[in-house]
Amino acid sequence: QTSEEILHHLQNIVDFGKHVMKQFFGENYVHHGEIIQLPLDFVRQLCLKIQPERPESRCDKDMDTLSGYAMCLPNLTRLQTYRFVEHRPILCIEIKPKCGFIPFSSHVSQEVKHKVCRYCMHQHLKVANGKWKRPSKYCPLDLFSGNKQRMHFALKSLLQEAQNNLKIFKNGELIYGCKDDQDCVSDWNELARHLKPFFFPSNGLVSGPHCTRTIVKELIHVITMALLSSTDACRAGDMKTVPISQGRSYCEASAFNKELIRNGKHKLESSGLPRGCLLYKTLQAQMLDMLDIEGLYPLYRRVEQYLEEFPEERSTLQIDGPYNEAFYEKLLDLSTEDDGTVAFALTKVQQYRIAMTAKDCSIMIALSPCLQDECSEQRPVVLTSKSRFTFSVSVLDLDLKPYESIPHQYKLDGKIVNYYLKNVQAKDDPVMSSLFTENEDCTLVLHKV
């Protein structure tokens, strides 16, 4: 790409954060950054310096050392909303929550998609492909439920099997999380050693497994309270909310759900999320995917056919930007009645791209211990049994998902569902599994048809 093309691309990213995602998430949560120019010699030296530190999976992506343009963004492992004493230790938890709802679209062709969430199904395909060694017990619907018991279970599952969905930083340095596709740091005792000064400043707590469990429990409590908090007074634009009640509030594959059923309970309580919290706003943006990829793909093909006939219309349709207020205004149409026009198809395609961006974003929770006399009403605070923290919550990875990635998403969706149906659901059918338990002789029960 030429320097001008790179500048244009970066400007699009900044504008998209400023004019679109800030409308969904709110002023305090989104940091869109700014474009700066750097001396090329500095960029080349930087590239050489960071290359050995990059994970193997990222080394095939080259750093731009030719244009001299870069984006300047805040370090989100630090407190953002409130300037605080810099020498204070800072803890930061990064969570990639993934998609928090089950498709409610009538275009869904496989019934399993109305029962099992995309994340839980995809886990099995990733394990089969060697991406991960074992499936995670984390289910996004538990985290997005607003029910503290379910949220605690989801966060504990993330801590047990972090994959690339959870990282913990101490003073900006990674202390817990997945360092590469197959190398997950899973030593809770080591994590507890790092966290003990935050949660138990005095030495009153003995070491050992009880200490580790207590510290991890405190960490989960703090993350939950921060996620349920609202640190942004502004409402998320003029967006009419998609009714969450349209979708099922639990996933049949969730380990929490299965545990309930094993204990003879068949109903999951869904407390619901406070409207001002970041999880609620994230879920609303995700639910702009109202048609599911199966209903969206024919509309994408309609836009494609139009562009084949009228390629000069691509800029008029704002497929590649500019991402301005006019672009945002078009996203507010939540109708699902197809009138057969290109305009309807394009609106749904753009809403889907926003939803995919929200499904893949990361939430950063930065925490710093504060004394009681330092905590004021202007600064949000979360309490634990022995400590108090001031905190900030931010969202990142908000680059708009490419228009061209839609065919890939359509194919991937088919692969995920087909693999799950063939290799998991048959073995995990609740009707069949109730007929026998593990390590017991199995009897095949035949019924007259």
LORO-837142 format. One line per field, with one value per residue (C-alpha): residue in one letter; x, y, z. Coordinates in nm, 4 decimals. Layout:
BEGIN
resn: (A:...)
x: (X:...)
y: (Y:...)
z: (Z:...)
//
This chain:
BEGIN
resn: (Q:T:S:E:E:I:L:H:H:L:Q:N:I:V:D:F:G:K:H:V:M:K:Q:F:F:G:E:N:Y:V:H:H:G:E:I:I:Q:L:P:L:D:F:V:R:Q:L:C:L:K:I:Q:P:E:R:P:E:S:R:C:D:K:D:M:D:T:L:S:G:Y:A:M:C:L:P:N:L:T:R:L:Q:T:Y:R:F:V:E:H:R:P:I:L:C:I:E:I:K:P:K:C:G:F:I:P:F:S:S:H:V:S:Q:E:V:K:H:K:V:C:R:Y:C:M:H:Q:H:L:K:V:A:N:G:K:W:K:R:P:S:K:Y:C:P:L:D:L:F:S:G:N:K:Q:R:M:H:F:A:L:K:S:L:L:Q:E:A:Q:N:N:L:K:I:F:K:N:G:E:L:I:Y:G:C:K:D:D:Q:D:C:V:S:D:W:N:E:L:A:R:H:L:K:P:F:F:F:P:S:N:G:L:V:S:G:P:H:C:T:R:T:I:V:K:E:L:I:H:V:I:T:M:A:L:L:S:S:T:D:A:C:R:A:G:D:M:K:T:V:P:I:S:Q:G:R:S:Y:C:E:A:S:A:F:N:K:E:L:I:R:N:G:K:H:K:L:E:S:S:G:L:P:R:G:C:L:L:Y:K:T:L:Q:A:Q:M:L:D:M:L:D:I:E:G:L:Y:P:L:Y:R:R:V:E:Q:Y:L:E:E:F:P:E:E:R:S:T:L:Q:I:D:G:P:Y:N:E:A:F:Y:E:K:L:L:D:L:S:T:E:D:D:G:T:V:A:F:A:L:T:K:V:Q:Q:Y:R:I:A:M:T:A:K:D:C:S:I:M:I:A:L:S:P:C:L:Q:D:E:C:S:E:Q:R:P:V:V:L:T:S:K:S:R:F:T:F:S:V:S:V:L:D:L:D:L:K:P:Y:E:S:I:P:H:Q:Y:K:L:D:G:K:I:V:N:Y:Y:L:K:N:V:Q:A:K:D:D:P:V:M:S:S:L:F:T:E:N:E:D:C:T:L:V:L:H:K:V)
x: (0.0000:0.1068:0.1559:-0.1670:-0.3617:-0.2219:-0.3094:-0.6629:-0.6927:-0.5785:-0.8117:-1.0999:-1.0129:-1.0048:-1.3300:-1.5049:-1.4158:-1.5066:-1.8305:-1.9711:-1.8444:-1.8488:-2.2208:-2.2742:-2.0405:-2.0174:-1.7498:-1.5530:-1.5227:-1.3863:-1.0388:-1.0187:-0.6640:-0.5060:-0.2804:0.0802:0.3887:0.7112:1.0691:1.1247:1.4551:1.2732:1.0073:1.2731:1.4581:1.1295:1.0432:1.3794:1.3455:0.9954:1.0293:1.1885:0.9119:0.6220:0.4368:0.5019:0.1435:0.1912:0.5288:0.3740:0.2215:0.4713:0.4940:0.4599:0.8078:0.7610:0.4741:0.5804:0.2169:0.1032:-0.1839:-0.1184:-0.3384:-0.3427:-0.1952:-0.5160:-0.3359:-0.3293:-0.6242:-0.7922:-1.0849:-0.9060:-0.5451:-0.3987:-0.0658:0.1634:0.3744:0.0705:0.0643:-0.1880:-0.3640:-0.5376:-0.7619:-0.8288:-1.1352:-1.2516:-1.6135:-1.7206:-2.0869:-2.3292:-2.6568:-2.8088:-2.9442:-3.3159:-3.3443:-3.5997:-3.3330:-3.1396:-3.1544:-3.0192:-3.2191:-2.9015:-2.8091:-3.1204:-2.9965:-2.6144:-2.4099:-2.1512:-1.8586:-1.9369:-1.9761:-1.6583:-1.4537:-1.4894:-1.3754:-1.0748:-0.9693:-1.0113:-0.7924:-0.5217:-0.5726:-0.6334:-0.5622:-0.9022:-1.2356:-1.2995:-1.5955:-1.6468:-1.9790:-2.0357:-2.4077:-2.3165:-2.1001:-2.3662:-2.6480:-2.6031:-2.6553:-2.3588:-2.3438:-2.3268:-2.0804:-1.8511:-1.8619:-1.7819:-1.4851:-1.3511:-1.3740:-1.1792:-0.9115:-0.8893:-0.8632:-0.7598:-0.6919:-0.6768:-0.9870:-0.8267:-0.4993:-0.3857:-0.1254:0.0603:0.2059:0.1680:0.3469:0.1651:0.1561:-0.1238:-0.2746:-0.1944:0.1556:0.1055:-0.1502:-0.0321:0.1369:-0.1220:-0.0055:-0.2305:-0.0500:-0.2952:-0.0419:0.1932:-0.0982:-0.1991:0.1583:0.1294:-0.2195:-0.1801:-0.0402:-0.3443:-0.6130:-0.4432:-0.1865:-0.0876:0.0670:-0.2277:-0.3227:-0.1339:-0.0019:-0.1245:-0.4285:-0.6772:-0.4932:-0.4890:-0.8617:-0.9452:-0.7408:-0.8885:-1.2374:-1.1632:-1.0345:-1.3509:-1.5659:-1.3802:-1.4046:-1.7785:-1.8485:-1.6446:-1.8262:-2.1666:-2.0749:-2.1625:-1.8759:-2.0203:-2.3101:-2.3859:-2.6504:-2.5336:-2.6573:-3.0092:-2.9904:-3.3176:-3.2313:-3.2807:-3.5015:-3.2778:-3.5868:-3.5942:-3.3130:-3.2777:-3.0910:-2.8898:-2.6869:-2.7582:-2.3866:-2.2903:-2.1144:-2.3066:-2.6366:-2.5378:-2.4418:-2.7854:-2.9590:-2.7412:-2.8594:-3.2224:-3.2796:-3.4052:-3.4348:-3.1517:-3.2128:-3.1143:-3.0834:-3.0238:-2.7524:-2.7729:-2.8410:-2.5419:-2.2750:-2.0316:-2.1495:-2.5038:-2.3836:-2.1597:-2.4526:-2.6779:-2.4166:-2.3719:-2.7465:-2.7427:-2.6791:-3.0555:-3.0659:-2.7758:-2.5118:-2.7558:-3.0087:-2.7375:-2.5398:-2.8097:-2.8258:-2.4463:-2.4787:-2.7421:-2.4998:-2.2190:-2.4282:-2.5171:-2.1488:-2.0549:-2.3005:-2.2223:-1.8678:-1.8504:-2.1265:-1.8961:-1.7898:-2.1482:-2.2626:-1.9887:-1.8678:-1.5094:-1.6012:-1.6054:-1.7321:-1.9062:-2.2343:-2.4244:-2.2887:-2.4018:-2.7513:-2.8120:-2.7415:-3.0424:-3.2954:-3.3729:-3.6458:-3.6129:-3.8808:-3.6927:-3.8271:-3.5940:-3.3792:-3.0026:-3.0403:-3.2064:-2.9436:-2.6574:-2.7984:-2.8186:-2.4647:-2.3246:-2.5135:-2.3695:-2.0151:-2.0750:-2.2096:-1.9043:-1.6775:-1.8602:-1.8393:-1.4606:-1.3764:-1.1794:-1.2705:-0.9895:-1.0464:-0.7666:-0.7571:-0.5444:-0.5593:-0.6767:-0.7000:-1.0373:-0.9642:-0.8576:-1.1843:-1.4295:-1.7684:-1.6085:-1.3968:-1.5624:-1.4585:-1.5024:-1.4566:-1.3188:-1.2933:-0.9566:-0.9008:-1.0633:-0.9825:-1.0426:-1.0901:-1.1545:-1.3193:-1.2290:-1.3030:-1.0528:-1.0096:-1.2891:-1.1645:-1.4607:-1.4701:-1.3996:-1.6885:-1.4933:-1.4842:-1.8578:-1.8221:-1.5552:-1.7908:-2.0671:-1.8426:-1.6992:-2.0481:-2.1370:-1.8153:-1.8711:-2.2316:-2.1690:-1.8737:-2.0768:-2.3741:-2.1618:-1.9070:-2.0534:-2.4323:-2.4715:-2.2518:-2.3953:-2.7668:-2.9476:-3.2107:-2.9489:-2.7158:-2.9957:-3.0130:-2.6629:-2.3822:-2.0080:-1.8200:-2.1338:-2.2526:-2.4725:-2.7971:-2.9378:-3.3076:-3.5290:-3.8750:-4.1501:-4.1971)
y: (0.0000:0.3575:0.6015:0.7778:0.4489:0.3674:0.7168:0.6745:0.3315:0.4674:0.7663:0.5248:0.3365:0.6598:0.7887:0.4565:0.4616:0.8298:0.8509:0.4981:0.2855:0.5742:0.6032:0.2409:0.2152:0.5702:0.8365:0.6908:0.3371:0.3985:0.5405:0.5998:0.7377:0.9777:0.9539:1.0673:1.0739:0.9056:0.9232:0.6152:0.5364:0.5192:0.2857:0.0505:0.0360:-0.0272:-0.3103:-0.4821:-0.4381:-0.5850:-0.8728:-1.1186:-1.0365:-1.1118:-1.4443:-1.6924:-1.6691:-1.2944:-1.3128:-1.3620:-1.0105:-0.7409:-0.4029:-0.1020:0.0549:0.2586:0.5057:0.6758:0.6936:0.5346:0.5401:0.6768:0.5035:0.5081:0.2195:0.0525:-0.1513:0.1786:0.3637:0.5732:0.7667:0.9118:1.0202:0.8477:0.8387:0.6692:0.4804:0.2853:-0.0782:-0.1403:-0.4666:-0.5067:-0.7882:-0.8203:-1.0250:-1.1126:-1.2029:-1.3227:-1.3515:-1.3303:-1.4418:-1.7333:-1.6558:-1.5789:-1.5434:-1.7493:-1.7915:-2.0392:-2.3786:-2.6027:-2.6214:-2.6711:-2.3043:-2.2039:-2.4097:-2.4057:-2.0870:-2.0323:-2.0191:-2.3554:-2.5227:-2.3649:-2.4936:-2.8525:-2.7687:-2.5763:-2.8727:-3.1111:-2.8804:-2.8696:-2.5024:-2.5888:-2.8988:-2.9137:-2.7280:-2.4451:-2.4569:-2.0851:-1.9918:-1.6253:-1.6471:-1.7096:-1.3949:-1.1835:-1.3182:-1.0570:-1.3423:-1.3223:-1.6991:-1.7637:-1.4776:-1.6164:-1.9596:-1.8082:-1.6089:-1.9083:-2.1130:-1.8425:-1.8491:-2.2290:-2.2298:-1.8794:-1.9578:-1.6115:-1.4839:-1.3724:-1.2041:-1.0435:-0.7656:-0.6308:-0.2836:-0.3365:-0.6731:-0.9955:-1.2291:-1.4687:-1.5787:-1.7604:-1.6885:-1.8915:-2.1233:-2.4248:-2.2661:-2.1574:-2.0338:-2.2204:-2.2061:-2.0444:-2.0514:-1.8296:-1.5987:-1.5842:-1.4846:-1.1846:-1.0912:-1.1353:-0.7821:-0.6359:-0.8285:-0.9020:-0.6243:-0.7579:-1.1010:-1.2383:-1.4972:-1.8232:-1.9710:-2.2911:-2.4031:-2.2306:-1.9000:-1.9438:-2.0221:-1.7238:-1.4818:-1.6124:-1.5783:-1.2148:-1.1486:-1.2927:-1.0803:-0.7604:-0.8368:-0.9079:-0.5834:-0.3791:-0.5403:-0.4642:-0.1037:0.1987:0.4475:0.6394:0.8785:0.9265:0.7124:0.5089:0.7410:0.7171:0.3417:0.1631:-0.1481:-0.4941:-0.6830:-0.9349:-1.1423:-1.2384:-1.4838:-1.7771:-1.6642:-1.9838:-2.2294:-2.6011:-2.6817:-2.4566:-2.6505:-2.4377:-2.5390:-2.9077:-2.8874:-2.7462:-3.0289:-3.2864:-3.1345:-3.1711:-2.8040:-2.7223:-2.3461:-2.0953:-1.7623:-1.4683:-1.1528:-0.9281:-0.6666:-0.3068:-0.0876:0.1399:-0.1278:-0.2093:-0.5725:-0.4500:-0.2063:-0.4745:-0.7179:-0.4576:-0.3947:-0.7704:-0.8159:-0.5981:-0.9395:-0.9899:-1.2235:-1.4560:-1.5183:-1.7542:-1.4750:-1.2167:-1.4001:-1.3723:-0.9966:-0.9739:-1.1513:-0.8926:-0.6085:-0.7931:-0.8407:-0.4703:-0.3746:-0.6058:-0.4139:-0.0679:-0.0786:0.3006:0.2953:0.1377:0.4746:0.6119:0.3115:0.3900:0.0293:0.1446:0.4603:0.7401:0.6286:0.9493:1.0497:0.9750:0.6180:0.5835:0.7195:0.4399:0.1804:0.2906:0.1151:-0.2096:-0.3309:-0.6899:-0.6705:-0.7215:-0.4889:-0.6370:-0.3242:-0.2891:-0.0214:-0.2699:-0.5357:-0.2906:-0.1682:-0.5270:-0.5997:-0.2928:-0.3788:-0.7311:-0.5886:-0.3774:-0.6847:-0.8906:-0.6127:-0.6143:-0.9957:-0.9820:-0.6800:-0.6913:-0.5357:-0.3969:-0.3570:-0.1588:-0.1669:0.0220:-0.0031:0.3144:0.4210:0.5078:0.8807:0.8907:0.7502:1.0176:1.0078:1.1125:0.7989:0.4541:0.2131:-0.1611:-0.3218:-0.6615:-0.8153:-0.6481:-0.3944:-0.1258:-0.0431:0.2470:0.1227:0.2073:-0.0052:0.0334:-0.1473:-0.2090:-0.4035:-0.2022:-0.2029:-0.2606:-0.6192:-0.6317:-0.6437:-0.9097:-1.1467:-1.2279:-1.5314:-1.6712:-1.6250:-1.8060:-2.1062:-2.1130:-2.1130:-2.4212:-2.5990:-2.5259:-2.6454:-2.9561:-3.0648:-3.0172:-3.2140:-3.5054:-3.5335:-3.3822:-3.3708:-3.7413:-3.8301:-3.5599:-3.6004:-3.5328:-3.8020:-4.0690:-3.9576:-3.9970:-4.3686:-4.4428:-4.2995:-4.3192:-4.6352:-4.8468:-5.1165:-4.9664:-5.1195:-5.0319:-4.9533:-5.0092:-4.8600:-4.9476:-4.6793)
z: (0.0000:-0.0627:0.2256:0.1237:0.1354:0.4792:0.6054:0.4680:0.6345:0.9720:0.9405:0.8807:1.2022:1.4055:1.2504:1.3063:1.6761:1.7142:1.5141:1.5396:1.8293:2.0786:2.0024:2.1030:2.4019:2.5395:2.5738:2.8655:2.7314:2.3784:2.3097:1.9344:1.9356:1.6899:1.3844:1.4223:1.1999:1.3110:1.1748:0.9568:1.1296:1.4656:1.3171:1.1766:1.5096:1.6906:1.4506:1.5134:1.8898:1.9253:1.6749:1.9246:2.1773:1.9414:1.9781:1.6993:1.5746:1.5027:1.3271:0.9815:1.0079:0.9109:1.0763:0.8444:0.8298:0.5104:0.5497:0.8756:0.9896:1.3158:1.5603:1.9085:2.1671:2.5477:2.7442:2.8592:3.1253:3.3192:3.4756:3.2049:3.3422:3.6422:3.6666:3.9691:4.1519:3.8982:4.1524:4.2721:4.1513:3.8760:3.8009:3.4640:3.3423:2.9693:2.8723:2.5225:2.6083:2.2563:2.1456:2.4384:2.2787:2.0901:1.7384:1.7360:1.3578:1.1654:0.8924:1.1084:0.9358:1.2144:1.5368:1.7407:1.6767:1.8742:2.1721:2.1799:2.1474:1.8750:2.1209:2.2827:1.9424:1.8029:2.0986:1.9768:1.6233:1.7589:1.9754:1.6790:1.4650:1.7332:1.8205:2.1869:2.3941:2.5641:2.5423:2.7859:3.0259:2.9651:2.8042:2.7071:2.7910:3.1551:3.1642:2.9894:3.2107:3.4849:3.7342:3.9740:4.0299:3.6555:3.6023:3.8755:3.7114:3.3692:3.5034:3.6967:3.3750:3.1891:3.4576:3.4319:3.0519:2.9461:2.5766:2.4179:2.6000:2.9264:3.0208:3.3459:3.3610:3.6637:3.6089:3.2342:3.2267:3.1351:3.4371:3.3395:3.0129:2.6937:2.5677:2.2513:2.0953:2.2942:2.5967:2.8533:3.1908:3.4308:3.7646:4.0043:4.2896:4.0898:4.0039:4.3720:4.4640:4.2291:4.3509:4.7268:4.7894:4.6076:4.7955:5.1294:5.1896:5.5359:5.5836:5.7800:5.5188:5.5187:5.1956:5.0334:4.8350:5.0669:5.0198:4.6408:4.6242:4.8454:4.6333:4.3061:4.4569:4.5498:4.1962:4.0396:4.2721:4.1730:3.7982:3.8308:4.0173:3.7673:3.4716:3.6247:3.7053:3.4956:3.4706:3.1774:3.2349:2.8644:2.6963:2.3979:2.1231:1.9835:1.9402:1.9921:2.1847:2.0410:2.2901:2.4647:2.5415:2.1723:2.2381:2.4760:2.7894:2.8403:2.6349:2.6614:2.6329:2.9252:3.2019:3.4549:3.2939:3.2925:3.6605:3.7437:3.5579:3.7353:4.0632:3.9577:3.8688:3.5217:3.5278:3.4931:3.6581:3.4360:3.6449:3.3452:3.3001:3.4291:3.1244:3.1805:3.2123:2.9330:2.9002:2.8302:2.5646:2.4108:2.3924:2.2296:1.9589:1.9074:1.8642:1.5535:1.3968:1.3776:1.0765:1.1618:0.8950:0.7190:0.6669:0.6013:0.3331:0.0568:0.1271:0.0946:-0.2433:-0.3469:-0.2688:-0.4515:-0.7648:-0.7611:-0.7291:-1.0170:-1.2337:-1.0912:-0.9437:-0.9289:-0.6626:-0.4007:-0.2570:-0.2632:-0.0584:0.2009:0.2124:0.2725:0.4632:0.5382:0.8776:0.9757:1.1383:0.8172:0.8255:1.1887:1.1151:0.8608:1.1310:1.3368:1.1093:1.2939:1.0553:0.9331:0.6616:0.3337:0.0648:-0.1963:-0.2285:-0.2253:0.0449:0.2845:0.2087:0.2647:0.5989:0.7264:0.5993:0.7785:1.0988:1.0794:1.0494:1.3634:1.5448:1.4445:1.5725:1.9080:1.9238:1.8907:2.1088:2.4340:2.7689:2.9860:3.3606:3.5303:3.9125:4.1610:4.5432:4.7156:5.0779:5.2278:5.2542:4.8863:4.7559:4.6494:4.4824:4.1528:4.1416:4.1044:4.3780:4.4277:4.7697:4.8706:5.2186:5.2943:5.0139:4.8019:4.4414:4.2122:3.8574:3.4943:3.2261:2.8576:2.5342:2.2544:1.9267:1.7678:1.4078:1.1759:1.0468:0.6708:0.4258:0.2321:0.5332:0.5123:0.2771:0.5120:0.8104:0.6204:0.5449:0.8971:1.0489:0.8432:0.9482:1.3183:1.3196:1.1060:1.3198:1.6382:1.5048:1.3825:1.6612:1.9764:1.9854:1.9042:2.2049:2.4287:2.3587:2.6914:2.6201:2.5552:2.8346:3.0899:3.0021:3.1225:3.3319:3.2836:3.3827:3.3908:3.1544:2.8847:2.7656:2.4252:2.4758:2.1706:2.1388:1.8938:1.6287)
//
